[in-house]
Amino acid sequence: MKNNAWLIEVDQSNFDRDVLERSSDVPVLVDFWAPWCAPCRALGPVLEKLQREMVDRFVLAKIDSDKNPELSREFQVRSIPAVKLFVDGEVEDEFTGALPEQAIRQFLDRAIPSPLDRLAQQAGILADQGAWDKAGELFSQVLEQNPHHVLGLFGMIRVLLNQQRSEEAAKYFARLPMKTAESQEGKLLRARIAFSGSSQNKDNLEELQEKVAIAPGNVAARLNLGHAMVRHERYAEGMEQFLEALRREKNSQESPARKALLQVFDLLGQGHPLVAEYRPKLSAILFS
């Protein structure tokens, strides 16, 4: 193998410099292998191909385990091929065996974020700190370079919902792949969009409650009150309104009240005590 700056052969003499020290600047992926090892010979070209594709993301260092038994013992290499990712002088992640290319890609994407992933992660930290405008600027930069970047889309949706721009959030949500949209985080964001979008004006709970009191059979009034309660994080009261609206609707399977209840379940998460309490109530109405 011909060395270059990103694909190198390492032994005991240069390990500290080329792996431990260099991993402070860029991740170093170390491949422990041996010439007699058939799985090693299968894995090596795959790692080299991926390194060429991701040239600025990591250094690939090859170590002949037979010629460097001290390194193999130090890093507990019990079988080969053994691949270890070094970051800041420590083993950050690893795998053993000749994994399929797709599995290795997933390993690298998880362990070594791309520049866009890092930018999206930086934006996410700003969002968690409440710096929504700055976070939105960074998420915009991510999506300018890749309009379908999942972390960028999730982040931009969060920003827009925080800024009460639910219609724009819905447009970004529509870009998500179907599988991603149906993930737990996708369902949560869809529910937040739905409840944010249902607010026409600033909620006046007393007025909404009065309308229901005057006309208890007014399903639309109950739905409006239920949505307002959820927006005010009064989830149990909101779900009670949805249940009552559901009892009064003819086609309960397709009703807006049923849909609203399912969205609250997504919003709270399936492990929430209120979901455990209200899901049987919903089933009792639907199948009575």
C-alpha positions in Angstrom: 0.0 0.0 0.0 1.3 3.4 -0.9 1.0 5.9 1.9 -0.6 9.3 1.5 -1.6 11.9 4.1 -5.0 10.2 4.7 -4.1 6.5 4.1 -1.1 5.3 6.1 0.7 2.2 7.4 1.5 2.3 11.1 3.7 0.3 13.4 5.0 0.4 16.9 7.5 3.1 16.0 5.1 5.7 14.7 1.8 4.8 16.4 2.0 7.5 19.0 2.6 10.3 16.4 0.4 9.1 13.6 -2.5 7.8 15.6 -2.7 9.1 19.1 -1.4 12.6 18.5 -3.0 13.0 15.1 -6.4 11.9 16.4 -6.5 15.2 18.3 -6.8 17.0 15.0 -8.8 14.5 12.9 -10.4 11.0 13.7 -8.1 8.1 12.9 -9.6 4.8 11.9 -7.2 2.0 12.7 -7.5 -1.3 10.8 -5.8 -4.2 12.5 -5.2 -6.9 9.9 -2.8 -9.6 8.6 -1.9 -10.8 5.1 -3.1 -14.4 5.7 -6.6 -13.2 6.9 -9.2 -13.6 4.2 -11.8 -11.4 5.9 -9.1 -8.7 6.3 -8.4 -8.8 2.6 -12.1 -8.4 1.9 -12.5 -5.5 4.3 -9.4 -3.6 3.4 -10.5 -2.4 0.0 -13.9 -1.3 1.3 -12.3 0.8 4.0 -9.9 2.4 1.5 -12.8 3.1 -0.9 -14.8 4.8 1.9 -11.8 6.8 3.0 -11.3 8.1 -0.5 -15.0 9.2 -0.5 -14.8 10.8 2.9 -11.2 12.0 2.5 -11.5 15.0 4.9 -13.4 13.1 7.6 -10.9 10.6 8.8 -7.4 9.1 8.4 -7.2 5.4 7.7 -4.3 3.7 9.4 -3.4 0.1 8.6 -1.6 -2.1 11.2 -0.2 -5.5 10.5 -1.2 -7.3 13.8 1.4 -10.1 13.3 4.3 -7.6 13.0 3.0 -5.4 15.9 1.8 -7.8 18.6 2.5 -5.2 21.4 -0.1 -2.9 19.8 -2.6 -5.8 19.4 -2.2 -6.7 23.1 -2.4 -3.1 24.3 -5.7 -2.5 22.4 -7.1 -5.9 23.2 -7.3 -7.2 19.6 -8.6 -10.7 20.0 -9.6 -11.4 16.4 -9.1 -9.7 13.1 -10.1 -7.7 11.2 -10.5 -5.3 14.2 -11.3 -1.7 13.4 -10.9 1.0 16.1 -11.7 4.7 15.8 -9.4 7.0 17.7 -10.4 10.5 18.8 -8.3 12.7 21.0 -6.0 9.8 21.7 -8.7 7.4 22.9 -10.7 4.6 21.3 -14.1 6.2 20.6 -15.8 3.4 18.8 -15.0 0.0 17.1 -16.2 -3.0 15.3 -14.8 -6.5 14.5 -15.2 -8.6 11.3 -15.7 -7.8 7.7 -19.0 -5.9 7.8 -20.9 -5.1 4.7 -20.2 -1.7 3.1 -23.6 -0.3 4.1 -23.1 -1.2 7.7 -19.6 0.4 7.7 -21.1 3.6 6.2 -23.6 3.7 9.0 -20.9 3.2 11.5 -18.8 6.0 10.0 -21.8 8.4 9.7 -22.7 7.8 13.3 -19.1 8.0 14.7 -17.7 10.6 12.4 -20.3 13.3 11.5 -20.0 15.0 8.2 -19.3 18.8 8.1 -23.0 19.4 7.5 -23.9 17.1 10.4 -21.5 19.0 12.6 -23.1 22.3 11.6 -26.6 20.9 12.3 -25.4 19.7 15.7 -24.0 23.1 16.5 -27.3 24.7 15.5 -29.1 22.2 17.7 -27.0 23.2 20.7 -28.0 26.8 20.0 -31.6 25.9 19.8 -31.5 24.0 23.1 -30.0 27.1 24.7 -32.9 29.2 23.3 -30.9 31.0 20.7 -33.6 30.3 18.1 -32.6 33.0 15.5 -29.0 32.0 15.4 -30.0 28.3 15.2 -32.3 29.1 12.3 -29.4 30.8 10.4 -27.2 27.7 10.8 -30.0 25.3 9.9 -30.7 27.4 6.8 -27.0 27.1 5.8 -27.3 23.3 6.1 -30.4 23.1 4.0 -29.0 25.4 1.3 -26.3 22.8 0.8 -28.6 19.8 1.2 -32.4 20.5 1.1 -33.2 17.0 2.4 -30.7 16.9 5.3 -32.7 15.2 8.0 -31.0 16.9 11.0 -31.3 20.2 9.2 -35.0 19.7 8.5 -35.8 18.6 12.1 -34.0 21.6 13.4 -35.6 24.1 11.1 -39.0 22.7 12.0 -38.3 23.2 15.7 -37.1 26.7 15.1 -40.2 27.7 13.1 -42.6 26.2 15.6 -40.9 28.1 18.4 -41.4 31.3 16.2 -45.1 30.3 15.7 -44.6 29.9 12.0 -46.5 26.6 11.7 -47.3 26.9 8.0 -43.6 27.2 7.1 -42.8 24.3 9.5 -45.3 22.1 7.7 -43.6 22.8 4.3 -40.3 21.7 5.7 -41.9 18.6 7.3 -43.2 17.7 3.8 -39.6 17.3 2.7 -38.9 14.5 5.2 -38.7 10.9 3.8 -41.8 8.9 4.8 -39.9 6.6 7.1 -38.4 9.6 8.9 -41.8 11.3 9.2 -43.2 8.2 10.8 -40.4 8.0 13.4 -41.1 8.9 17.0 -39.5 12.4 16.5 -41.4 12.8 13.2 -44.7 12.0 14.9 -43.9 14.5 17.7 -43.2 17.3 15.3 -46.3 16.5 13.2 -48.4 16.8 16.4 -46.8 20.1 17.3 -47.4 21.4 13.8 -51.1 20.3 14.0 -51.7 22.0 17.4 -49.8 25.1 16.5 -51.6 25.4 13.2 -55.0 25.1 14.8 -54.7 28.4 16.6 -56.3 31.3 14.7 -56.0 33.9 17.4 -54.7 34.2 20.9 -56.6 31.6 23.0 -59.3 32.9 25.4 -60.1 29.8 27.4 -63.0 31.5 29.3 -64.7 32.4 26.0 -64.2 28.9 24.6 -65.5 27.3 27.8 -68.5 29.5 27.7 -69.3 28.4 24.2 -69.2 24.8 25.2 -71.4 25.5 28.2 -74.0 27.2 26.1 -74.0 24.5 23.4 -72.7 21.2 24.8 -73.5 19.4 21.6 -71.4 21.8 19.5 -68.6 19.5 18.4 -66.6 22.3 16.7 -66.6 24.3 20.0 -65.4 21.3 21.9 -62.6 20.7 19.4 -61.5 24.3 19.6 -61.5 24.2 23.4 -59.6 20.9 23.4 -56.9 22.3 21.1 -56.6 25.4 23.2 -56.2 23.3 26.4 -53.4 21.3 24.8 -51.6 24.4 23.7 -51.7 25.5 27.3 -50.3 22.1 28.3 -53.6 21.2 30.1 -53.5 17.8 28.3 -56.0 15.9 30.4 -58.7 18.6 30.1 -58.0 18.8 26.3 -58.4 15.1 25.8 -61.6 15.1 27.8 -63.0 17.6 25.3 -61.9 15.4 22.4 -63.5 12.3 24.0 -66.7 14.1 24.5 -66.6 15.4 20.9 -65.9 11.8 19.7 -69.0 10.5 21.6 -71.2 13.0 19.7 -69.8 12.3 16.2 -71.4 9.8 13.9 -68.3 8.6 12.1 -65.9 8.2 15.0 -63.2 6.3 13.1 -62.6 9.3 10.8 -63.4 12.1 13.2 -61.2 15.1 13.8 -61.5 14.3 17.6 -60.0 10.9 17.1 -57.2 12.4 15.1 -56.6 15.0 17.7 -56.3 12.4 20.5 -53.8 10.4 18.5 -51.8 13.6 18.0 -51.8 14.3 21.7 -50.5 10.7 22.3 -47.7 11.4 19.9 -47.0 14.7 21.5 -46.7 13.2 25.0 -45.0 10.0 24.0 -46.2 6.4 24.4 -44.7 6.0 27.8 -46.6 9.0 29.3 -49.1 8.1 32.1 -51.9 10.2 30.4 -51.5 8.1 27.3 -51.9 4.9 29.3 -55.0 6.4 30.9 -56.7 7.8 27.8 -55.9 5.2 25.1 -58.3 2.7 26.7 -61.0 5.4 26.9 -60.5 6.1 23.2 -60.8 2.4 22.4 -63.9 2.1 24.5 -65.7 4.7 22.5 -64.5 3.5 19.1 -65.5 -0.1 19.7 -68.6 0.3 21.8 
